[in-house]
Structure formats: C-alpha cells, structure tokens
C-alpha cells in the first residue's frame, strides 16, 4: 500500500459513522403532475423497440427522469448517487450552473447550433480555453481538428492523420485498451468479445503488453512489470524479423478506463515516449475519459511530464455535450482538405459548455480536488478490502478508481492474484443500485467496479459512496 494511502486509510471513518445520503434538491420534493408511470413501464417499452445492442439497461434497470449535481432520480421517484456520470463525461455533474448559464447565454445570443467547420466566436473562445489548459510546449506548435461528436470518431481521425503523415500502415496498441466501437477503433481495442462477430477489422494492428502489475503478463509483478514491458517493446521494434512493418503510430491510454482502471506508471510512460521519439513513431494518447482534471491533473499524460504527438479528446471537453477533437503537432499536418469530415463537428452549444467547463475546472483547481477526493476514496476502499478478500486489488488515479473482484473459489497464481469474477461483481453492482448508487463495471470479464463521480463530489459524498459500496460488497458475499 502506498504510504499516503495508508495514512488516509488510518484516518478514514468507519462505515457506521458515515453520513446519511444527501437530500435531493428542494425543487424535487414534490412529484410533477402527470408522471404516474414508473421504471417498469419505460423499461418494457425500451426492450420492445430498442436494439439488442443496448447495454446499460441490462445491468442498471432504471429509467432516469431527472438529474442534478451528483444525483439522478428514476421514474419510481428513487434517488441515486451517480458514479457513472455519463461514463466520465459529466465533469461538473448534471446541470451545473456554470454549464447551464453558458448554454443559455449561447441560445439567447442566437448562435447557430451547428456550423460544420465554419468558425464562430464561440469556437474561437473554446479553442483559446482548450489550448490554455494544455502545456504551452505542446500548444505553441499545435493544430486542432474537430471531429464527429464521439470519441471513437476522433480515434479514427487520429489513425488517418498518422498514416497520412508517415506513409506507413501498421499501428501499435495495448492489451486491455479501449478506444471505441467504430470499425477502426474496435480494431485497436483489446477486448475480443465485440470483435468476434465483425470480420475485417483494421489490418496490421499489433498489441503490446500494458504494465498491469496485478495481472503481470510476464508473471513478474511490481516494477518488474513495466520494465519487462519496455524491454519487450524496444526489442520488438528493433527486430527486423518481428513481422511488424515500421509503425504509423502507437496509441495508448495513460490510465486504462474500460480495461479496468489501470494507471500506467510514470516511468513507463517516459520510456514509451523515449522509444517512440527515437524511432520517429507518432505517439497518440487517448484522453477521451481521463482529460479535463479527472486523474488529478488537467491531463493524465502530465503526471509523467511527457508530451504526445496526437491528443484525442471527447466526453468532458464538451461540458457533457457531444464534442470531440484532436490536438496534434503541426509537423503531422499533412492531410488534405476534406481528409476527415462530419456534419456535427461544429456543435456550438457543446463548445460553449466546454469552454465554461474548462475555465471552471482551472479556476477552481478541480484537478487538485479530484486528486484529494480520489485518495480519500482509495483509502476507504483499501479499508474495505482488508475485510473483503473478494476485492483482489484496488487502484486508480484521481477520481478514476476501480476495485477488482476475484473468485475466492479458485487458487491464486504465483503473484497472489485470483481469476476475475464477473458474477460477484454484478451482484455488487446490483446491491449498490438497490442502496441508491450507480457504478459501472469494466476490466477483464467485467470484474472491476468502477467509480467515475463528477469532480464536484465532496468529502461527505465520498464517505457515503464508500459506505454504500462496503455494504454492497458484504451483501454480495
């Protein structure tokens, strides 16, 4: 256990001292007229007309009626703490006054809702805020490309950019990665399940070992995990018989999210940057989920003191509204007009909301707050883990935290890790829901309980989140 986590664990309040759930906003105290229909009604209708590919309602069977701050209310009138927060997109929570004001002002001013890639004062102001939130050494010679509103579309654009700039075709990705569900992005994603039914995904994608110390791919553990990963990658790239053509780029997440909340060690990232720079391989860092303060700094790559060649952004950068963009080194700017396009790349309301969010996060230093609240949550989870061996590992960075659930019926490997346990993880998720908290699952076999609350979460909120989770773990068995 890290010393600072051990100290916080010792100071964490026991479960019986945790505060009651925060009351809902005053304007929620009374039911709206004409709203007698509950969760069952809307879920039945959804299952009758929505695609079989729907996911969240299968694990979280609720219909959300309204939301504010860190709370959502379902159609039965039940209140939940939202630790999913739009998969991390709602940095300031639901309906934060700063975001609401920015959107209302844009509407009142009559700004166009969509402008393709025509420029506007709103767009110009957004770019100023975004570039001002990034290291100056990166932005002083950077370009920005607005993409379709999903992070996956920005991933597609990033791959097209580096292939165009280098004239090469192979791409390096990592075990456990998640980059989206479009055709090319899915080819870069580690999880094999969604790939099995889709033939002909992006060719020449080569997967490398990510430094996942708890399940070390080299069966070493500790710092030896990242050191072995670096040695493997460096030798692979220098081996003319490796079978891998010179890469067009390498793509990674500084903290793997859907892959199980796995932070890459800072030294590993620095070595990756050295390797790619020495071999002139553009380094793409996917900060779709980690960007805008989530990990305790404005951007996760800053923990290691490195700079990417291409930065992929979405989710929080639009203030919770649909927006995605690439920021990249000007030397890569070799594609031609129309090389990447999309109708909804000019979402003005999202740019207004995003600029307001970026400004607020910087002014209020919510990145530092996320670091403090994340450490507090980790301390609580470490304490819960001491009495709950089904939690094999607890980890995270800032307010991106995970607890890996393991199968106690199976033997541990030589490093002490047992196999993941999807069944118990799902029971924990459902027990959390029954107690008024929404969490997501990820990682190997969906066995990692993930926490992505808004960065505005308070100490009392964190204590309540941990208290509910501890009760759910005990109830799930």
C-alpha positions as CSV (number, residue, x, y, z in Angstrom):
1,X,0.0,0.0,0.0
2,X,1.3,3.5,-0.9
3,X,2.3,5.5,2.3
4,X,-0.1,8.3,1.5
5,X,-3.0,5.8,1.1
6,X,-2.0,4.0,4.3
7,X,-2.2,7.3,6.2
8,X,-5.6,8.1,4.7
9,X,-6.9,4.6,5.5
10,X,-6.0,5.1,9.1
11,X,-8.0,8.3,9.2
12,X,-11.0,7.1,7.2
13,X,-14.2,7.0,9.2
14,X,-15.7,3.6,9.9
15,X,-18.9,2.6,8.0
16,X,-21.2,3.2,10.9
17,X,-20.1,6.8,11.2
18,X,-20.9,7.6,7.5
19,X,-23.4,10.4,6.9
20,X,-26.9,9.7,5.5
21,X,-27.4,10.3,1.8
22,X,-27.5,13.9,0.8
23,X,-31.1,15.2,0.4
24,X,-32.4,15.8,-3.1
25,X,-32.7,19.4,-4.5
26,X,-35.6,21.2,-3.0
27,X,-37.4,21.5,-6.3
28,X,-37.6,17.7,-6.4
29,X,-39.6,17.4,-3.2
30,X,-42.9,17.2,-5.0
31,X,-43.9,14.9,-7.9
32,X,-44.6,16.6,-11.2
33,X,-48.2,16.3,-12.2
34,X,-49.0,13.7,-14.9
35,X,-46.0,11.4,-14.1
36,X,-47.5,8.2,-12.7
37,X,-45.5,5.9,-14.9
38,X,-42.6,4.1,-13.3
39,X,-39.4,2.2,-14.3
40,X,-41.2,-0.9,-15.3
41,X,-43.3,0.9,-17.9
42,X,-40.3,2.6,-19.6
43,X,-38.1,-0.4,-19.5
44,X,-40.7,-2.6,-21.1
45,X,-41.2,-0.1,-23.9
46,X,-37.4,0.2,-24.3
47,X,-37.0,-3.5,-24.7
48,X,-39.8,-3.5,-27.2
49,X,-38.3,-1.1,-29.7
50,X,-34.6,-0.6,-28.9
51,X,-31.7,-2.5,-30.4
52,X,-30.4,-5.7,-28.9
53,X,-27.0,-4.0,-28.7
54,X,-28.2,-1.9,-25.7
55,X,-26.1,-2.4,-22.7
56,X,-26.5,-0.2,-19.6
57,X,-30.3,-1.0,-19.0
58,X,-29.4,-4.7,-18.7
59,X,-27.2,-4.1,-15.7
60,X,-28.9,-0.9,-14.4
61,X,-32.7,-1.5,-14.9
62,X,-33.9,2.0,-14.2
63,X,-35.5,4.9,-16.3
64,X,-33.9,8.2,-15.4
65,X,-36.4,11.1,-15.1
66,X,-34.2,14.0,-14.0
67,X,-30.8,14.8,-12.6
68,X,-28.9,17.5,-10.7
69,X,-25.3,17.6,-9.3
70,X,-24.2,14.0,-8.4
71,X,-27.8,12.8,-8.2
72,X,-30.3,11.2,-10.6
73,X,-33.9,10.3,-9.9
74,X,-35.6,7.4,-11.6
75,X,-39.2,7.1,-12.8
76,X,-40.2,5.5,-9.5
77,X,-39.0,8.6,-7.6
78,X,-35.9,6.9,-6.2
79,X,-32.7,8.9,-5.8
80,X,-29.2,7.6,-6.7
81,X,-25.7,8.9,-6.3
82,X,-24.3,8.8,-9.9
83,X,-20.8,7.4,-10.0
84,X,-21.1,6.7,-13.7
85,X,-21.7,10.4,-14.7
86,X,-22.1,9.7,-18.4
87,X,-19.0,7.4,-18.4
88,X,-17.0,10.3,-17.1
89,X,-18.4,13.0,-19.5
90,X,-20.2,15.0,-16.8
91,X,-17.1,16.5,-15.1
92,X,-19.2,19.0,-13.2
93,X,-22.2,16.7,-12.7
94,X,-25.7,17.2,-14.0
95,X,-26.9,20.7,-14.7
96,X,-24.1,22.6,-13.2
97,X,-24.9,26.3,-13.1
98,X,-21.8,27.2,-15.0
99,X,-22.7,24.9,-17.9
100,X,-26.4,25.9,-17.8
101,X,-25.5,29.6,-17.9
102,X,-23.1,29.1,-20.8
103,X,-25.7,27.2,-22.9
104,X,-28.5,29.6,-22.0
105,X,-26.3,32.6,-23.0
106,X,-25.4,31.0,-26.3
107,X,-29.1,30.3,-27.1
108,X,-30.0,33.9,-26.0
109,X,-27.3,35.3,-28.3
110,X,-28.7,33.3,-31.2
111,X,-25.6,31.4,-32.0
112,X,-26.0,28.7,-34.7
113,X,-26.3,25.2,-33.2
114,X,-24.2,23.5,-35.9
115,X,-21.7,25.1,-38.3
116,X,-19.8,22.2,-39.9
117,X,-16.2,23.5,-39.6
118,X,-17.1,27.2,-40.3
119,X,-15.6,29.3,-37.5
120,X,-17.5,31.4,-34.9
121,X,-16.6,33.5,-31.9
122,X,-17.8,30.6,-29.7
123,X,-15.5,28.2,-31.4
124,X,-12.6,30.6,-31.2
125,X,-13.2,31.1,-27.5
126,X,-13.3,27.3,-27.0
127,X,-10.0,26.8,-28.7
128,X,-8.4,29.5,-26.6
129,X,-9.7,27.8,-23.4
130,X,-8.6,24.4,-24.5
131,X,-5.1,25.4,-25.6
132,X,-4.8,27.4,-22.4
133,X,-5.5,24.2,-20.4
134,X,-2.7,22.3,-22.1
135,X,1.1,22.6,-21.7
136,X,2.4,25.5,-23.6
137,X,5.2,23.4,-25.0
138,X,2.6,21.3,-26.7
139,X,0.2,24.0,-28.0
140,X,2.8,26.5,-29.2
141,X,3.1,24.5,-32.4
142,X,-0.2,22.5,-32.4
143,X,-3.2,22.2,-34.6
144,X,-6.7,21.2,-33.8
145,X,-9.2,19.1,-35.8
146,X,-12.8,18.9,-34.7
147,X,-14.4,15.6,-35.3
148,X,-17.8,14.0,-35.2
149,X,-19.1,14.2,-31.6
150,X,-17.9,10.8,-30.4
151,X,-14.5,9.9,-29.1
152,X,-14.4,7.0,-31.4
153,X,-14.6,9.3,-34.4
154,X,-11.6,11.2,-33.1
155,X,-9.7,8.0,-32.8
156,X,-10.5,7.2,-36.4
157,X,-9.2,10.7,-37.4
158,X,-6.0,10.2,-35.3
159,X,-5.2,7.0,-37.1
160,X,-5.9,8.6,-40.5
161,X,-3.7,11.5,-39.6
162,X,-0.6,9.5,-38.6
163,X,-0.9,7.1,-41.5
164,X,-1.1,10.0,-43.9
165,X,1.8,11.8,-42.3
166,X,4.1,8.8,-42.1
167,X,3.1,6.9,-45.2
168,X,3.1,3.7,-43.0
169,X,0.3,1.3,-42.3
170,X,0.8,-0.7,-39.0
171,X,-0.4,0.6,-35.7
172,X,0.7,-0.4,-32.2
173,X,-1.9,-0.7,-29.4
174,X,-2.0,-2.4,-26.0
175,X,-3.6,-5.3,-24.2
176,X,-6.6,-4.0,-22.2
177,X,-7.1,-0.9,-24.4
178,X,-10.5,0.6,-25.2
179,X,-10.7,3.1,-28.0
180,X,-14.3,2.9,-29.1
181,X,-16.7,0.7,-31.1
182,X,-16.5,2.1,-34.6
183,X,-14.8,-0.2,-37.1
184,X,-11.2,1.1,-36.9
185,X,-11.4,1.9,-33.2
186,X,-12.7,-1.5,-32.4
187,X,-9.7,-2.9,-34.2
188,X,-7.5,-1.0,-31.7
189,X,-9.5,-2.3,-28.6
190,X,-8.2,-5.1,-26.5
191,X,-11.5,-6.8,-25.6
192,X,-12.1,-9.6,-28.0
193,X,-15.9,-10.1,-27.3
194,X,-17.2,-7.4,-29.6
195,X,-14.8,-8.4,-32.3
196,X,-15.9,-12.0,-32.8
197,X,-18.9,-11.2,-34.9
198,X,-17.3,-8.5,-37.0
199,X,-15.0,-9.6,-39.8
200,X,-12.3,-7.5,-41.5
201,X,-11.4,-5.1,-38.7
202,X,-8.5,-2.7,-39.2
203,X,-5.5,-4.6,-40.5
204,X,-1.9,-4.6,-39.1
205,X,-2.8,-3.7,-35.5
206,X,-0.3,-5.2,-33.2
207,X,-1.0,-5.5,-29.4
208,X,1.7,-4.9,-26.8
209,X,1.8,-5.8,-23.1
210,X,0.4,-3.0,-20.9
211,X,2.0,-2.7,-17.4
212,X,-0.8,-4.3,-15.5
213,X,1.1,-5.3,-12.4
214,X,-1.7,-7.1,-10.6
215,X,-2.0,-9.5,-13.6
216,X,1.5,-9.1,-14.9
217,X,1.7,-10.6,-18.5
218,X,5.3,-11.7,-17.7
219,X,4.4,-13.2,-14.3
220,X,6.8,-10.9,-12.5
221,X,4.7,-8.2,-10.7
222,X,5.8,-4.9,-9.1
223,X,8.2,-2.6,-11.0
224,X,9.5,-5.5,-13.0
225,X,6.2,-5.5,-14.9
226,X,6.7,-2.1,-16.6
227,X,10.4,-2.8,-17.0
228,X,9.8,-6.1,-18.8
229,X,7.1,-4.3,-21.0
230,X,9.6,-1.7,-22.1
231,X,12.3,-4.3,-22.8
232,X,9.9,-6.3,-24.8
233,X,8.6,-3.3,-26.9
234,X,12.1,-2.0,-27.6
235,X,13.5,-5.3,-28.7
236,X,10.3,-6.0,-30.8
237,X,10.7,-2.7,-32.7
238,X,14.4,-3.2,-33.3
239,X,14.0,-6.8,-34.5
240,X,13.9,-6.9,-38.3
241,X,12.3,-10.4,-38.0
242,X,9.5,-9.3,-35.7
243,X,6.9,-9.4,-38.5
244,X,5.9,-5.8,-37.8
245,X,6.3,-3.2,-40.5
246,X,7.5,0.3,-39.3
247,X,4.5,1.6,-37.4
248,X,2.5,4.6,-38.4
249,X,1.8,5.3,-34.8
250,X,1.4,4.0,-31.2
251,X,-1.9,4.6,-29.3
252,X,-2.4,4.2,-25.6
253,X,-4.4,5.4,-22.5
254,X,-2.3,6.8,-19.6
255,X,-5.0,5.3,-17.4
256,X,-6.9,2.4,-19.0
257,X,-10.5,3.0,-18.2
258,X,-12.8,0.3,-19.7
259,X,-9.8,-2.0,-19.4
260,X,-10.1,-2.0,-15.6
261,X,-8.8,1.4,-14.3
262,X,-5.1,0.6,-14.7
263,X,-2.8,3.6,-14.4
264,X,0.4,3.3,-16.4
265,X,3.5,4.0,-14.2
266,X,5.0,7.4,-14.9
267,X,8.4,5.9,-15.7
268,X,6.9,3.5,-18.2
269,X,5.2,6.4,-20.0
270,X,8.5,8.3,-20.1
271,X,10.3,5.3,-21.5
272,X,7.5,4.8,-24.1
273,X,7.9,8.5,-25.1
274,X,11.7,7.9,-25.5
275,X,11.2,4.8,-27.6
276,X,8.7,6.4,-29.9
277,X,10.7,9.6,-30.3
278,X,13.9,7.8,-31.1
279,X,12.1,5.7,-33.8
280,X,10.0,8.6,-35.1
281,X,6.7,6.8,-34.2
282,X,3.9,9.3,-33.6
283,X,2.5,8.8,-30.1
284,X,-1.3,9.1,-29.8
285,X,-2.6,9.5,-26.3
286,X,-6.3,8.8,-25.8
287,X,-7.6,11.1,-23.1
288,X,-11.3,10.7,-24.0
289,X,-12.1,9.6,-20.4
290,X,-9.1,10.9,-18.5
291,X,-9.0,14.5,-19.8
292,X,-10.0,17.7,-18.0
293,X,-8.9,17.1,-14.5
294,X,-10.2,13.5,-14.0
295,X,-6.9,12.0,-12.9
296,X,-5.7,14.8,-10.6
297,X,-4.1,16.9,-13.3
298,X,-5.7,18.5,-16.2
299,X,-4.5,15.7,-18.5
300,X,-3.2,12.3,-17.5
301,X,-0.1,12.5,-19.6
302,X,1.1,15.4,-17.4
303,X,1.8,13.1,-14.5
304,X,4.7,11.7,-16.4
305,X,5.9,15.0,-17.7
306,X,5.7,14.0,-21.3
307,X,4.0,15.4,-24.4
308,X,2.1,13.4,-27.0
309,X,2.2,13.9,-30.8
310,X,-1.5,13.5,-31.0
311,X,-4.0,14.0,-28.2
312,X,-7.6,12.6,-28.5
313,X,-10.3,14.4,-26.5
314,X,-14.0,14.0,-26.1
315,X,-16.5,13.5,-23.2
316,X,-15.6,16.2,-20.6
317,X,-14.2,18.5,-23.1
318,X,-17.7,19.3,-24.3
319,X,-19.0,20.0,-20.9
320,X,-21.2,16.9,-21.1
321,X,-22.5,17.7,-24.6
322,X,-21.3,15.9,-27.7
323,X,-17.9,17.1,-28.9
324,X,-14.6,15.6,-29.8
325,X,-11.3,16.9,-31.2
326,X,-7.7,16.1,-31.9
327,X,-4.8,18.4,-30.9
328,X,-1.6,17.4,-32.7
329,X,1.9,18.5,-33.6
330,X,2.0,20.8,-36.6
331,X,4.6,18.7,-38.4
332,X,1.9,16.0,-38.8
333,X,-0.5,18.4,-40.6
334,X,0.0,16.8,-44.0
335,X,-3.5,15.6,-44.8
336,X,-5.6,17.4,-47.4
337,X,-8.8,19.4,-47.1
338,X,-11.7,17.0,-46.6
339,X,-9.5,14.2,-45.3
340,X,-11.7,14.0,-42.2
341,X,-15.2,15.5,-42.0
342,X,-18.5,15.2,-40.3
343,X,-21.8,17.0,-40.1
344,X,-21.8,17.5,-36.3
345,X,-18.2,18.7,-35.8
346,X,-19.4,22.2,-35.3
347,X,-21.6,21.8,-32.2
348,X,-21.7,25.4,-30.9
349,X,-23.6,24.6,-27.7
350,X,-21.0,21.9,-26.8
351,X,-18.2,24.4,-27.4
352,X,-19.9,27.0,-25.2
353,X,-20.4,24.4,-22.5
354,X,-16.9,23.0,-22.9
355,X,-15.2,26.4,-22.7
356,X,-17.2,27.2,-19.5
357,X,-16.2,23.8,-18.0
358,X,-12.5,24.1,-18.9
359,X,-12.5,27.6,-17.3
360,X,-14.3,26.5,-14.2
361,X,-12.1,23.4,-13.7
362,X,-8.9,25.5,-14.0
363,X,-10.2,28.4,-11.8
364,X,-11.4,26.2,-9.0
365,X,-8.5,23.7,-9.4
366,X,-10.9,20.8,-9.6
367,X,-8.0,18.7,-10.8
368,X,-6.4,19.0,-7.4
369,X,-9.7,18.4,-5.7
370,X,-10.1,15.2,-7.8
371,X,-6.7,14.1,-6.6
372,X,-7.7,14.6,-2.9
373,X,-11.1,13.0,-3.3
374,X,-9.6,10.1,-5.2
375,X,-7.1,9.5,-2.5
376,X,-9.9,9.6,0.1
377,X,-12.0,7.1,-1.9
378,X,-8.9,4.8,-2.3
379,X,-8.3,4.9,1.4
380,X,-11.9,3.8,2.1
381,X,-11.7,1.0,-0.5
382,X,-8.4,-0.2,1.0
383,X,-10.0,-0.4,4.4
384,X,-13.0,-2.4,2.9
385,X,-10.6,-4.7,1.0
386,X,-8.9,-5.6,4.3
387,X,-12.1,-7.4,5.4
388,X,-13.3,-8.4,1.9
389,X,-10.9,-10.8,0.2
390,X,-13.1,-10.9,-2.9
391,X,-11.6,-7.5,-3.7
392,X,-8.3,-8.6,-5.1
393,X,-7.0,-5.2,-6.0
394,X,-7.9,-1.5,-5.5
395,X,-6.3,1.1,-7.7
396,X,-6.8,4.4,-9.6
397,X,-5.7,7.9,-10.2
398,X,-7.7,10.9,-9.1
399,X,-11.5,10.3,-9.5
400,X,-10.9,7.3,-11.7
401,X,-11.0,4.5,-9.3
402,X,-11.5,0.7,-9.5
403,X,-11.9,-2.3,-7.3
404,X,-11.2,-5.7,-8.9
405,X,-13.4,-8.6,-7.8
406,X,-11.9,-12.0,-7.8
407,X,-13.1,-15.6,-7.5
408,X,-12.3,-16.9,-4.0
409,X,-13.1,-20.5,-5.1
410,X,-10.0,-20.5,-7.4
411,X,-6.4,-20.8,-6.5
412,X,-4.2,-17.7,-6.6
413,X,-1.3,-17.5,-9.1
414,X,2.3,-17.1,-8.0
415,X,1.8,-13.4,-7.7
416,X,-1.3,-13.8,-5.4
417,X,-3.9,-12.9,-8.0
418,X,-7.1,-15.0,-8.3
419,X,-9.1,-15.1,-11.5
420,X,-11.7,-12.3,-12.1
421,X,-15.2,-13.0,-11.0
422,X,-17.9,-11.4,-13.2
423,X,-20.8,-12.9,-11.2
424,X,-19.9,-11.4,-7.8
425,X,-19.0,-8.1,-9.5
426,X,-22.5,-7.9,-11.0
427,X,-24.1,-8.8,-7.6
428,X,-22.1,-5.9,-6.1
429,X,-23.2,-3.6,-8.8
430,X,-26.9,-4.6,-8.2
431,X,-26.5,-4.3,-4.4
432,X,-25.1,-0.7,-4.9
433,X,-28.1,0.1,-7.1
434,X,-30.5,-1.2,-4.5
435,X,-28.8,1.1,-2.0
436,X,-29.1,4.1,-4.2
437,X,-25.8,4.3,-6.1
438,X,-24.9,3.7,-9.8
439,X,-21.5,2.3,-10.6
440,X,-20.1,0.7,-13.8
441,X,-18.2,-2.5,-14.4
442,X,-15.2,-2.9,-16.6
443,X,-11.9,-4.8,-16.8
444,X,-11.3,-8.5,-17.5
445,X,-14.7,-10.3,-17.7
446,X,-16.4,-7.1,-16.4
447,X,-15.0,-7.8,-12.9
448,X,-13.8,-4.3,-11.9
449,X,-16.2,-2.0,-10.0
450,X,-15.5,1.5,-11.5
451,X,-16.1,4.9,-9.9
452,X,-16.3,8.0,-12.1
453,X,-18.2,10.6,-10.0
454,X,-18.3,14.2,-11.0
455,X,-15.2,16.3,-9.9
456,X,-17.5,18.4,-7.8
457,X,-18.0,15.5,-5.3
458,X,-17.5,16.4,-1.7
459,X,-15.8,14.6,1.2
460,X,-19.2,13.7,2.6
461,X,-20.2,12.3,-0.8
462,X,-17.1,10.3,-1.0
463,X,-17.7,8.8,2.5
464,X,-21.2,8.0,1.6
465,X,-20.1,6.3,-1.7
466,X,-17.6,4.2,0.2
467,X,-20.2,3.3,2.8
468,X,-22.7,2.1,0.2
469,X,-20.0,0.1,-1.6
470,X,-18.8,-1.5,1.6
471,X,-22.4,-2.6,2.4
472,X,-22.9,-3.9,-1.1
473,X,-19.7,-5.9,-1.0
474,X,-20.7,-7.6,2.2
475,X,-24.2,-8.3,1.0
476,X,-22.9,-9.7,-2.3
477,X,-20.8,-12.3,-0.5
